[in-house]
C-alpha cells in the first residue's frame, strides 16, 4: 500500500491510453493545491504516461507501485 491518505481515489482499471491520463488530469483540476490523488490502472503504458503527466503539469509523483493487479500512483497536486 502506498503512503498517505488520498483526498480522491480514481479506479481507472480497464481503461487504455490516453484515458488514464485524461481522467487524472480532469480529477486534478477539481482538487486544491497539495491534495493527494491515488490512481489505480491496469494500462501497461501508465508506468510511463502518469509520471510524464505529473512532470508536464507540475504535480509531484509521491509513489508508484506495480503489482499483479496493475499500477497504483500517489500524486500530490502542484
C-alpha positions in Angstrom: 0.0 0.0 0.0 1.3 3.4 -0.9 1.9 6.1 1.8 -0.6 8.9 2.5 -4.3 9.1 2.8 -5.7 10.4 -0.6 -8.3 13.1 -1.0 -9.6 11.2 -4.0 -9.1 7.7 -5.5 -9.6 7.1 -9.2 -10.2 3.5 -10.2 -9.3 3.5 -13.9 -8.7 -0.2 -14.3 -9.6 -1.5 -17.8 -9.0 1.9 -19.5 -6.3 2.2 -22.1 -4.0 5.1 -23.1 -4.7 8.0 -23.1 -7.8 7.7 -20.9 -6.0 7.2 -17.5 -4.0 10.5 -18.1 -7.0 12.4 -19.3 -9.2 11.3 -16.4 -6.4 12.0 -13.9 -5.9 15.5 -15.4 -9.6 16.2 -15.0 -9.6 15.0 -11.4 -6.6 17.1 -10.5 -8.3 20.2 -11.8 -11.1 19.6 -9.2 -8.6 19.3 -6.3 -6.9 22.1 -4.3 -3.1 22.6 -4.3 -1.4 20.0 -2.1 -4.3 17.4 -2.3 -3.4 13.8 -2.9 -4.8 11.7 -5.7 -4.5 7.9 -5.8 -4.8 6.4 -9.3 -5.4 2.7 -10.0 -4.9 1.5 -13.5 -4.2 -1.7 -15.5 -2.9 0.1 -18.6 0.7 -1.1 -19.1 1.7 2.3 -20.6 0.6 4.1 -17.4 4.0 3.5 -15.9 5.4 5.9 -18.4 2.4 8.2 -19.1 1.4 9.1 -15.5 5.0 10.2 -14.4 5.2 12.2 -17.6 1.8 13.8 -17.0 3.0 14.8 -13.5 6.2 16.4 -14.7 4.4 18.3 -17.5 1.6 19.6 -15.3 3.7 20.4 -12.2 2.4 17.7 -9.9 4.6 15.5 -7.6 4.6 11.8 -8.0 4.9 10.7 -4.4 4.9 7.0 -5.0 4.4 4.4 -7.8 3.8 0.7 -7.3 3.4 -2.0 -9.8 1.8 -5.3 -8.9 -0.2 -8.2 -10.4 -3.3 -6.0 -10.5 -1.7 -3.1 -12.3 -0.2 0.2 -11.3 -1.0 2.4 -8.2 0.1 6.0 -8.2 0.0 8.6 -5.5 0.2 12.1 -6.8 0.3 15.5 -5.0 -1.4 18.3 -6.8 1.1 21.1 -7.7 
